[in-house]
Amino acid sequence: MTRSSTFSIALLGSVLACGDLTENVSTDVCLSGVRWIGKNTSDEEMSPGTDCIGCHEKNDGPPLSAAGTVYATEHNTSQIENDCFGLEGVEVEIEAADGTILETTTNRAGNFYFDGAPASLSKPYIARLRYTQPDGNVVAPQMIVTEPYYGGCARCHDDRAAFTPELEPNDSRFVRPVPGLFVQ
């Protein structure tokens, strides 16, 4: 393959990523004004608000140790159901039980992720967010209640999540619903 054809393929992918995978919608539908319509197309902006780790495991995607979407609202049900983009530019820090610090920033879809097998994240962990609002105000929420044993944030940070008291908290299938992963 020549460099020119490689560039053409990359350009085509860029055009598709901008046009066919997302659509602009009213902010009454999505607070961000953008939603994902690309189904399971492999893209870092795909499927905001879903259980990234579970989906990657089910569909043989690249393994992720932790992943999620940050929204601008605590009550995120409508945002998830409408495949809405979240907040871009939120700094995400995860402090694993072994003291390892993972850091990244949410992409245009509000998604963040850390590559690696789910078992590679030492649990329980603490997640911290940091975001500078347009008015310059810095918001920095931190998890203080739960001790998660699963790195897929959407499993518990979903208003529709069902509590599983029959499981031990250190079981990776355990769910204790908590308010949406958000920046206020």
Biotite code that builds the C-alpha atoms (Angstrom):
import biotite.structure as struc

atoms = struc.array([
    struc.Atom([0.000, 0.000, 0.000], chain_id="A", res_id=1, res_name="MET", atom_name="CA", element="C"),
    struc.Atom([1.386, 3.379, -0.956], chain_id="A", res_id=2, res_name="THR", atom_name="CA", element="C"),
    struc.Atom([1.583, 6.331, 1.381], chain_id="A", res_id=3, res_name="ARG", atom_name="CA", element="C"),
    struc.Atom([-1.020, 8.110, -0.742], chain_id="A", res_id=4, res_name="SER", atom_name="CA", element="C"),
    struc.Atom([-3.549, 5.258, -0.446], chain_id="A", res_id=5, res_name="SER", atom_name="CA", element="C"),
    struc.Atom([-2.867, 5.014, 3.283], chain_id="A", res_id=6, res_name="THR", atom_name="CA", element="C"),
    struc.Atom([-3.613, 8.731, 3.601], chain_id="A", res_id=7, res_name="PHE", atom_name="CA", element="C"),
    struc.Atom([-6.807, 8.300, 1.548], chain_id="A", res_id=8, res_name="SER", atom_name="CA", element="C"),
    struc.Atom([-7.985, 5.520, 3.843], chain_id="A", res_id=9, res_name="ILE", atom_name="CA", element="C"),
    struc.Atom([-7.168, 7.622, 6.908], chain_id="A", res_id=10, res_name="ALA", atom_name="CA", element="C"),
    struc.Atom([-8.991, 10.596, 5.392], chain_id="A", res_id=11, res_name="LEU", atom_name="CA", element="C"),
    struc.Atom([-12.016, 8.438, 4.565], chain_id="A", res_id=12, res_name="LEU", atom_name="CA", element="C"),
    struc.Atom([-12.058, 7.195, 8.178], chain_id="A", res_id=13, res_name="GLY", atom_name="CA", element="C"),
    struc.Atom([-11.908, 10.780, 9.376], chain_id="A", res_id=14, res_name="SER", atom_name="CA", element="C"),
    struc.Atom([-14.838, 11.792, 7.181], chain_id="A", res_id=15, res_name="VAL", atom_name="CA", element="C"),
    struc.Atom([-16.877, 8.816, 8.383], chain_id="A", res_id=16, res_name="LEU", atom_name="CA", element="C"),
    struc.Atom([-16.064, 9.573, 12.009], chain_id="A", res_id=17, res_name="ALA", atom_name="CA", element="C"),
    struc.Atom([-17.360, 13.096, 11.607], chain_id="A", res_id=18, res_name="CYS", atom_name="CA", element="C"),
    struc.Atom([-20.410, 12.365, 9.478], chain_id="A", res_id=19, res_name="GLY", atom_name="CA", element="C"),
    struc.Atom([-21.775, 8.857, 9.635], chain_id="A", res_id=20, res_name="ASP", atom_name="CA", element="C"),
    struc.Atom([-21.034, 7.926, 13.248], chain_id="A", res_id=21, res_name="LEU", atom_name="CA", element="C"),
    struc.Atom([-22.575, 10.908, 15.046], chain_id="A", res_id=22, res_name="THR", atom_name="CA", element="C"),
    struc.Atom([-25.433, 13.303, 14.543], chain_id="A", res_id=23, res_name="GLU", atom_name="CA", element="C"),
    struc.Atom([-26.245, 16.729, 15.862], chain_id="A", res_id=24, res_name="ASN", atom_name="CA", element="C"),
    struc.Atom([-29.415, 16.825, 17.938], chain_id="A", res_id=25, res_name="VAL", atom_name="CA", element="C"),
    struc.Atom([-31.302, 19.313, 20.068], chain_id="A", res_id=26, res_name="SER", atom_name="CA", element="C"),
    struc.Atom([-29.863, 19.963, 23.520], chain_id="A", res_id=27, res_name="THR", atom_name="CA", element="C"),
    struc.Atom([-33.307, 18.861, 24.752], chain_id="A", res_id=28, res_name="ASP", atom_name="CA", element="C"),
    struc.Atom([-32.307, 15.355, 23.579], chain_id="A", res_id=29, res_name="VAL", atom_name="CA", element="C"),
    struc.Atom([-28.591, 15.436, 24.443], chain_id="A", res_id=30, res_name="CYS", atom_name="CA", element="C"),
    struc.Atom([-27.060, 18.084, 26.670], chain_id="A", res_id=31, res_name="LEU", atom_name="CA", element="C"),
    struc.Atom([-23.965, 17.979, 24.437], chain_id="A", res_id=32, res_name="SER", atom_name="CA", element="C"),
    struc.Atom([-25.994, 18.402, 21.245], chain_id="A", res_id=33, res_name="GLY", atom_name="CA", element="C"),
    struc.Atom([-24.304, 15.302, 19.749], chain_id="A", res_id=34, res_name="VAL", atom_name="CA", element="C"),
    struc.Atom([-25.107, 11.610, 19.870], chain_id="A", res_id=35, res_name="ARG", atom_name="CA", element="C"),
    struc.Atom([-23.521, 8.392, 18.666], chain_id="A", res_id=36, res_name="TRP", atom_name="CA", element="C"),
    struc.Atom([-25.272, 6.604, 15.773], chain_id="A", res_id=37, res_name="ILE", atom_name="CA", element="C"),
    struc.Atom([-22.371, 4.382, 14.643], chain_id="A", res_id=38, res_name="GLY", atom_name="CA", element="C"),
    struc.Atom([-23.536, 1.197, 16.415], chain_id="A", res_id=39, res_name="LYS", atom_name="CA", element="C"),
    struc.Atom([-20.546, -1.067, 17.182], chain_id="A", res_id=40, res_name="ASN", atom_name="CA", element="C"),
    struc.Atom([-18.168, 0.640, 14.768], chain_id="A", res_id=41, res_name="THR", atom_name="CA", element="C"),
    struc.Atom([-14.711, 0.581, 16.289], chain_id="A", res_id=42, res_name="SER", atom_name="CA", element="C"),
    struc.Atom([-14.092, 4.154, 17.401], chain_id="A", res_id=43, res_name="ASP", atom_name="CA", element="C"),
    struc.Atom([-12.936, 5.793, 20.647], chain_id="A", res_id=44, res_name="GLU", atom_name="CA", element="C"),
    struc.Atom([-16.160, 7.817, 20.697], chain_id="A", res_id=45, res_name="GLU", atom_name="CA", element="C"),
    struc.Atom([-18.421, 4.783, 20.392], chain_id="A", res_id=46, res_name="MET", atom_name="CA", element="C"),
    struc.Atom([-21.372, 3.995, 22.627], chain_id="A", res_id=47, res_name="SER", atom_name="CA", element="C"),
    struc.Atom([-21.051, 6.654, 25.329], chain_id="A", res_id=48, res_name="PRO", atom_name="CA", element="C"),
    struc.Atom([-22.682, 5.731, 28.623], chain_id="A", res_id=49, res_name="GLY", atom_name="CA", element="C"),
    struc.Atom([-22.516, 1.974, 28.139], chain_id="A", res_id=50, res_name="THR", atom_name="CA", element="C"),
    struc.Atom([-20.598, -0.711, 30.031], chain_id="A", res_id=51, res_name="ASP", atom_name="CA", element="C"),
    struc.Atom([-17.434, -0.480, 27.935], chain_id="A", res_id=52, res_name="CYS", atom_name="CA", element="C"),
    struc.Atom([-15.612, -3.338, 29.645], chain_id="A", res_id=53, res_name="ILE", atom_name="CA", element="C"),
    struc.Atom([-18.542, -5.750, 29.397], chain_id="A", res_id=54, res_name="GLY", atom_name="CA", element="C"),
    struc.Atom([-19.131, -4.863, 25.747], chain_id="A", res_id=55, res_name="CYS", atom_name="CA", element="C"),
    struc.Atom([-15.445, -5.280, 24.869], chain_id="A", res_id=56, res_name="HIS", atom_name="CA", element="C"),
    struc.Atom([-15.390, -8.690, 26.587], chain_id="A", res_id=57, res_name="GLU", atom_name="CA", element="C"),
    struc.Atom([-18.621, -9.827, 24.891], chain_id="A", res_id=58, res_name="LYS", atom_name="CA", element="C"),
    struc.Atom([-17.547, -8.638, 21.422], chain_id="A", res_id=59, res_name="ASN", atom_name="CA", element="C"),
    struc.Atom([-13.813, -9.481, 21.551], chain_id="A", res_id=60, res_name="ASP", atom_name="CA", element="C"),
    struc.Atom([-12.793, -5.823, 21.641], chain_id="A", res_id=61, res_name="GLY", atom_name="CA", element="C"),
    struc.Atom([-9.457, -4.687, 23.045], chain_id="A", res_id=62, res_name="PRO", atom_name="CA", element="C"),
    struc.Atom([-9.347, -5.371, 26.797], chain_id="A", res_id=63, res_name="PRO", atom_name="CA", element="C"),
    struc.Atom([-9.924, -2.404, 29.115], chain_id="A", res_id=64, res_name="LEU", atom_name="CA", element="C"),
    struc.Atom([-9.092, -2.224, 32.818], chain_id="A", res_id=65, res_name="SER", atom_name="CA", element="C"),
    struc.Atom([-11.378, 0.778, 33.489], chain_id="A", res_id=66, res_name="ALA", atom_name="CA", element="C"),
    struc.Atom([-13.649, 2.873, 31.284], chain_id="A", res_id=67, res_name="ALA", atom_name="CA", element="C"),
    struc.Atom([-16.662, 5.159, 31.339], chain_id="A", res_id=68, res_name="GLY", atom_name="CA", element="C"),
    struc.Atom([-18.367, 8.330, 30.169], chain_id="A", res_id=69, res_name="THR", atom_name="CA", element="C"),
    struc.Atom([-18.616, 11.579, 32.119], chain_id="A", res_id=70, res_name="VAL", atom_name="CA", element="C"),
    struc.Atom([-21.879, 13.500, 31.780], chain_id="A", res_id=71, res_name="TYR", atom_name="CA", element="C"),
    struc.Atom([-22.892, 16.984, 32.844], chain_id="A", res_id=72, res_name="ALA", atom_name="CA", element="C"),
    struc.Atom([-25.862, 15.641, 34.783], chain_id="A", res_id=73, res_name="THR", atom_name="CA", element="C"),
    struc.Atom([-26.308, 13.358, 37.752], chain_id="A", res_id=74, res_name="GLU", atom_name="CA", element="C"),
    struc.Atom([-29.508, 11.878, 36.291], chain_id="A", res_id=75, res_name="HIS", atom_name="CA", element="C"),
    struc.Atom([-28.066, 10.367, 33.144], chain_id="A", res_id=76, res_name="ASN", atom_name="CA", element="C"),
    struc.Atom([-30.780, 7.908, 32.051], chain_id="A", res_id=77, res_name="THR", atom_name="CA", element="C"),
    struc.Atom([-31.968, 9.961, 29.068], chain_id="A", res_id=78, res_name="SER", atom_name="CA", element="C"),
    struc.Atom([-28.365, 10.711, 28.068], chain_id="A", res_id=79, res_name="GLN", atom_name="CA", element="C"),
    struc.Atom([-27.511, 6.988, 28.045], chain_id="A", res_id=80, res_name="ILE", atom_name="CA", element="C"),
    struc.Atom([-30.731, 5.934, 26.307], chain_id="A", res_id=81, res_name="GLU", atom_name="CA", element="C"),
    struc.Atom([-30.135, 8.498, 23.553], chain_id="A", res_id=82, res_name="ASN", atom_name="CA", element="C"),
    struc.Atom([-26.418, 7.580, 23.096], chain_id="A", res_id=83, res_name="ASP", atom_name="CA", element="C"),
    struc.Atom([-25.501, 11.161, 23.971], chain_id="A", res_id=84, res_name="CYS", atom_name="CA", element="C"),
    struc.Atom([-21.963, 12.437, 24.103], chain_id="A", res_id=85, res_name="PHE", atom_name="CA", element="C"),
    struc.Atom([-20.777, 13.556, 27.528], chain_id="A", res_id=86, res_name="GLY", atom_name="CA", element="C"),
    struc.Atom([-18.154, 16.118, 28.527], chain_id="A", res_id=87, res_name="LEU", atom_name="CA", element="C"),
    struc.Atom([-14.870, 16.515, 26.688], chain_id="A", res_id=88, res_name="GLU", atom_name="CA", element="C"),
    struc.Atom([-11.739, 17.512, 28.595], chain_id="A", res_id=89, res_name="GLY", atom_name="CA", element="C"),
    struc.Atom([-12.497, 16.072, 32.037], chain_id="A", res_id=90, res_name="VAL", atom_name="CA", element="C"),
    struc.Atom([-9.328, 14.877, 33.756], chain_id="A", res_id=91, res_name="GLU", atom_name="CA", element="C"),
    struc.Atom([-9.858, 11.362, 35.128], chain_id="A", res_id=92, res_name="VAL", atom_name="CA", element="C"),
    struc.Atom([-7.580, 9.870, 37.766], chain_id="A", res_id=93, res_name="GLU", atom_name="CA", element="C"),
    struc.Atom([-7.924, 6.379, 39.166], chain_id="A", res_id=94, res_name="ILE", atom_name="CA", element="C"),
    struc.Atom([-5.959, 5.347, 42.228], chain_id="A", res_id=95, res_name="GLU", atom_name="CA", element="C"),
    struc.Atom([-5.802, 1.565, 42.391], chain_id="A", res_id=96, res_name="ALA", atom_name="CA", element="C"),
    struc.Atom([-5.694, -0.365, 45.664], chain_id="A", res_id=97, res_name="ALA", atom_name="CA", element="C"),
    struc.Atom([-1.977, -1.049, 45.100], chain_id="A", res_id=98, res_name="ASP", atom_name="CA", element="C"),
    struc.Atom([-1.247, 2.705, 44.837], chain_id="A", res_id=99, res_name="GLY", atom_name="CA", element="C"),
    struc.Atom([-0.949, 2.790, 41.045], chain_id="A", res_id=100, res_name="THR", atom_name="CA", element="C"),
    struc.Atom([-2.251, 6.060, 39.567], chain_id="A", res_id=101, res_name="ILE", atom_name="CA", element="C"),
    struc.Atom([-3.870, 6.039, 36.122], chain_id="A", res_id=102, res_name="LEU", atom_name="CA", element="C"),
    struc.Atom([-4.613, 9.361, 34.417], chain_id="A", res_id=103, res_name="GLU", atom_name="CA", element="C"),
    struc.Atom([-6.334, 10.358, 31.203], chain_id="A", res_id=104, res_name="THR", atom_name="CA", element="C"),
    struc.Atom([-8.711, 12.974, 29.797], chain_id="A", res_id=105, res_name="THR", atom_name="CA", element="C"),
    struc.Atom([-12.166, 12.368, 28.349], chain_id="A", res_id=106, res_name="THR", atom_name="CA", element="C"),
    struc.Atom([-12.442, 12.571, 24.580], chain_id="A", res_id=107, res_name="ASN", atom_name="CA", element="C"),
    struc.Atom([-15.038, 14.464, 22.528], chain_id="A", res_id=108, res_name="ARG", atom_name="CA", element="C"),
    struc.Atom([-17.689, 11.885, 23.476], chain_id="A", res_id=109, res_name="ALA", atom_name="CA", element="C"),
    struc.Atom([-16.923, 12.213, 27.182], chain_id="A", res_id=110, res_name="GLY", atom_name="CA", element="C"),
    struc.Atom([-15.430, 8.709, 27.091], chain_id="A", res_id=111, res_name="ASN", atom_name="CA", element="C"),
    struc.Atom([-12.289, 7.634, 28.913], chain_id="A", res_id=112, res_name="PHE", atom_name="CA", element="C"),
    struc.Atom([-10.569, 4.279, 29.135], chain_id="A", res_id=113, res_name="TYR", atom_name="CA", element="C"),
    struc.Atom([-7.429, 2.535, 30.256], chain_id="A", res_id=114, res_name="PHE", atom_name="CA", element="C"),
    struc.Atom([-6.027, -0.317, 28.173], chain_id="A", res_id=115, res_name="ASP", atom_name="CA", element="C"),
    struc.Atom([-5.346, -3.610, 29.919], chain_id="A", res_id=116, res_name="GLY", atom_name="CA", element="C"),
    struc.Atom([-7.080, -6.709, 31.179], chain_id="A", res_id=117, res_name="ALA", atom_name="CA", element="C"),
    struc.Atom([-9.897, -5.978, 33.647], chain_id="A", res_id=118, res_name="PRO", atom_name="CA", element="C"),
    struc.Atom([-8.015, -7.961, 36.314], chain_id="A", res_id=119, res_name="ALA", atom_name="CA", element="C"),
    struc.Atom([-4.954, -5.691, 35.929], chain_id="A", res_id=120, res_name="SER", atom_name="CA", element="C"),
    struc.Atom([-6.664, -2.859, 37.861], chain_id="A", res_id=121, res_name="LEU", atom_name="CA", element="C"),
    struc.Atom([-6.051, -3.515, 41.563], chain_id="A", res_id=122, res_name="SER", atom_name="CA", element="C"),
    struc.Atom([-9.419, -3.123, 43.287], chain_id="A", res_id=123, res_name="LYS", atom_name="CA", element="C"),
    struc.Atom([-11.089, -1.457, 45.066], chain_id="A", res_id=124, res_name="PRO", atom_name="CA", element="C"),
    struc.Atom([-10.059, 1.848, 43.552], chain_id="A", res_id=125, res_name="TYR", atom_name="CA", element="C"),
    struc.Atom([-10.844, 5.522, 43.930], chain_id="A", res_id=126, res_name="ILE", atom_name="CA", element="C"),
    struc.Atom([-11.828, 7.675, 40.951], chain_id="A", res_id=127, res_name="ALA", atom_name="CA", element="C"),
    struc.Atom([-11.301, 11.427, 40.876], chain_id="A", res_id=128, res_name="ARG", atom_name="CA", element="C"),
    struc.Atom([-12.473, 13.893, 38.242], chain_id="A", res_id=129, res_name="LEU", atom_name="CA", element="C"),
    struc.Atom([-11.331, 17.427, 37.523], chain_id="A", res_id=130, res_name="ARG", atom_name="CA", element="C"),
    struc.Atom([-12.996, 19.804, 35.105], chain_id="A", res_id=131, res_name="TYR", atom_name="CA", element="C"),
    struc.Atom([-12.729, 23.524, 34.443], chain_id="A", res_id=132, res_name="THR", atom_name="CA", element="C"),
    struc.Atom([-16.098, 24.965, 33.502], chain_id="A", res_id=133, res_name="GLN", atom_name="CA", element="C"),
    struc.Atom([-16.383, 27.666, 30.825], chain_id="A", res_id=134, res_name="PRO", atom_name="CA", element="C"),
    struc.Atom([-16.685, 30.321, 33.566], chain_id="A", res_id=135, res_name="ASP", atom_name="CA", element="C"),
    struc.Atom([-13.304, 29.204, 35.010], chain_id="A", res_id=136, res_name="GLY", atom_name="CA", element="C"),
    struc.Atom([-14.781, 27.400, 38.025], chain_id="A", res_id=137, res_name="ASN", atom_name="CA", element="C"),
    struc.Atom([-12.929, 24.132, 38.757], chain_id="A", res_id=138, res_name="VAL", atom_name="CA", element="C"),
    struc.Atom([-15.074, 21.146, 39.755], chain_id="A", res_id=139, res_name="VAL", atom_name="CA", element="C"),
    struc.Atom([-13.336, 18.115, 41.273], chain_id="A", res_id=140, res_name="ALA", atom_name="CA", element="C"),
    struc.Atom([-15.680, 15.365, 42.532], chain_id="A", res_id=141, res_name="PRO", atom_name="CA", element="C"),
    struc.Atom([-14.200, 12.192, 44.035], chain_id="A", res_id=142, res_name="GLN", atom_name="CA", element="C"),
    struc.Atom([-15.751, 8.833, 44.840], chain_id="A", res_id=143, res_name="MET", atom_name="CA", element="C"),
    struc.Atom([-16.174, 8.557, 48.586], chain_id="A", res_id=144, res_name="ILE", atom_name="CA", element="C"),
    struc.Atom([-18.769, 5.866, 49.256], chain_id="A", res_id=145, res_name="VAL", atom_name="CA", element="C"),
    struc.Atom([-18.402, 2.807, 47.086], chain_id="A", res_id=146, res_name="THR", atom_name="CA", element="C"),
    struc.Atom([-15.452, 0.475, 46.754], chain_id="A", res_id=147, res_name="GLU", atom_name="CA", element="C"),
    struc.Atom([-15.786, -0.805, 43.209], chain_id="A", res_id=148, res_name="PRO", atom_name="CA", element="C"),
    struc.Atom([-14.510, -4.204, 42.176], chain_id="A", res_id=149, res_name="TYR", atom_name="CA", element="C"),
    struc.Atom([-15.237, -3.650, 38.493], chain_id="A", res_id=150, res_name="TYR", atom_name="CA", element="C"),
    struc.Atom([-13.704, -1.025, 36.224], chain_id="A", res_id=151, res_name="GLY", atom_name="CA", element="C"),
    struc.Atom([-16.759, -0.422, 34.032], chain_id="A", res_id=152, res_name="GLY", atom_name="CA", element="C"),
    struc.Atom([-18.284, 2.712, 35.540], chain_id="A", res_id=153, res_name="CYS", atom_name="CA", element="C"),
    struc.Atom([-21.603, 2.482, 33.677], chain_id="A", res_id=154, res_name="ALA", atom_name="CA", element="C"),
    struc.Atom([-22.589, -0.722, 35.485], chain_id="A", res_id=155, res_name="ARG", atom_name="CA", element="C"),
    struc.Atom([-23.310, 1.244, 38.682], chain_id="A", res_id=156, res_name="CYS", atom_name="CA", element="C"),
    struc.Atom([-23.472, 4.856, 37.445], chain_id="A", res_id=157, res_name="HIS", atom_name="CA", element="C"),
    struc.Atom([-26.757, 4.316, 35.638], chain_id="A", res_id=158, res_name="ASP", atom_name="CA", element="C"),
    struc.Atom([-30.105, 5.335, 37.096], chain_id="A", res_id=159, res_name="ASP", atom_name="CA", element="C"),
    struc.Atom([-31.517, 2.053, 35.725], chain_id="A", res_id=160, res_name="ARG", atom_name="CA", element="C"),
    struc.Atom([-28.976, -0.226, 37.457], chain_id="A", res_id=161, res_name="ALA", atom_name="CA", element="C"),
    struc.Atom([-30.361, -2.975, 39.700], chain_id="A", res_id=162, res_name="ALA", atom_name="CA", element="C"),
    struc.Atom([-28.832, -3.601, 43.144], chain_id="A", res_id=163, res_name="PHE", atom_name="CA", element="C"),
    struc.Atom([-27.438, -7.120, 43.634], chain_id="A", res_id=164, res_name="THR", atom_name="CA", element="C"),
    struc.Atom([-27.398, -7.626, 47.440], chain_id="A", res_id=165, res_name="PRO", atom_name="CA", element="C"),
    struc.Atom([-27.122, -11.399, 46.977], chain_id="A", res_id=166, res_name="GLU", atom_name="CA", element="C"),
    struc.Atom([-23.519, -10.932, 45.791], chain_id="A", res_id=167, res_name="LEU", atom_name="CA", element="C"),
    struc.Atom([-20.511, -9.976, 47.893], chain_id="A", res_id=168, res_name="GLU", atom_name="CA", element="C"),
    struc.Atom([-19.095, -6.487, 47.192], chain_id="A", res_id=169, res_name="PRO", atom_name="CA", element="C"),
    struc.Atom([-15.802, -8.028, 46.000], chain_id="A", res_id=170, res_name="ASN", atom_name="CA", element="C"),
    struc.Atom([-17.625, -10.043, 43.307], chain_id="A", res_id=171, res_name="ASP", atom_name="CA", element="C"),
    struc.Atom([-17.037, -8.347, 39.931], chain_id="A", res_id=172, res_name="SER", atom_name="CA", element="C"),
    struc.Atom([-20.766, -8.817, 39.155], chain_id="A", res_id=173, res_name="ARG", atom_name="CA", element="C"),
    struc.Atom([-21.824, -6.848, 42.271], chain_id="A", res_id=174, res_name="PHE", atom_name="CA", element="C"),
    struc.Atom([-23.817, -3.683, 41.561], chain_id="A", res_id=175, res_name="VAL", atom_name="CA", element="C"),
    struc.Atom([-24.724, -0.923, 43.995], chain_id="A", res_id=176, res_name="ARG", atom_name="CA", element="C"),
    struc.Atom([-26.389, 1.804, 41.941], chain_id="A", res_id=177, res_name="PRO", atom_name="CA", element="C"),
    struc.Atom([-24.988, 5.264, 42.524], chain_id="A", res_id=178, res_name="VAL", atom_name="CA", element="C"),
    struc.Atom([-25.800, 8.627, 40.966], chain_id="A", res_id=179, res_name="PRO", atom_name="CA", element="C"),
    struc.Atom([-24.498, 9.072, 37.431], chain_id="A", res_id=180, res_name="GLY", atom_name="CA", element="C"),
    struc.Atom([-20.829, 9.757, 36.796], chain_id="A", res_id=181, res_name="LEU", atom_name="CA", element="C"),
    struc.Atom([-21.018, 13.490, 36.378], chain_id="A", res_id=182, res_name="PHE", atom_name="CA", element="C"),
    struc.Atom([-19.446, 16.863, 36.800], chain_id="A", res_id=183, res_name="VAL", atom_name="CA", element="C"),
    struc.Atom([-21.630, 19.518, 38.383], chain_id="A", res_id=184, res_name="GLN", atom_name="CA", element="C"),
])
